[in-house]
């Protein structure tokens, strides 16, 4: 190593950084993946003395994995390919990648789409150095369905942090340790980070994301059930509304009985039905609350399956 290379190395950041990249099954292609990994590695090499890249192979096309193996032969740092035992989805795959990563800071890339300036990768790290444990890089334009989901989520969430669509995020080891201390498995990482109580920051870029992993609707429903009070508030609202209707029906029944000439037995029947349904709806609200608590306890036992770990280095 000559003097110029030595000075360049000494000027780089000394924190060990990991980059976990999810390889989307079905829509991934070798050219796009290699372009992303090339830009990512160049940015990390320019700013960090020590780093690693972890690629999560969640049933990605064989051609993509083969191309990455060839690319890794010339990469300055080792590439770890995490082969999932079967297709398990974005969250399970990224959780496996987080467990394999050893960096002080970990980049989470949910896809190989890069509609942003690669310089934002290091800007996220600089923002983290200002006291932020979670830094999200977000597009300025998002889909209407995403805007609606995050509005509902933020209005009913337990955490102080506000969620929004992001292209990637940087999390500190402290943030990872804290969320895993509360749950060994994270059904929705973004919500877990927001509920951690640690400082969060957002960076924006002019653009939008087009590559979205499959199963987003199911993830949205599960997230609302696990990390917010939306389900309980909805059921409670329906219960209250139906009880009000039942009470109105009860008042109408008594009014007819007092002023009119009801059919024999009608008053008693309506009285029992209205009070009975009011009680049923009230009990259902309580049952839904307890079921949500049971789900909250059960989901923490979920695991992922790994077929093998492949480490490729120059």
Secondary structure, 3 states (H helix, E strand, C coil): CCHHHHHHHHCCECCCEEEEEEECCCCCCHHHHHHHHHHHHHHHHHHECCEEEEEEECCCCHHHHHHHHHHHCCCCCCEEEEEECCCCCHHHHHHHHHHHCCCCEEEEECCCCCCCCCHHHHHHHHHHCCCCCEEEEEECCCCHHHHHHHHHHHHHECCCCCCCCCCEEEEEHHHHHHHHHHCCCCCCHHHHHHCCCCCEEEEEECCCCCCCCCCHHHHHHHHHHHHECHHHHHHHHHHHHHHHHHHHHHHHHHHHHHHCCCCCCHHHHHHHHHHHHHHHHHHHHHHHHHHHHHHHHHHHHCCCCEEEEEEECC
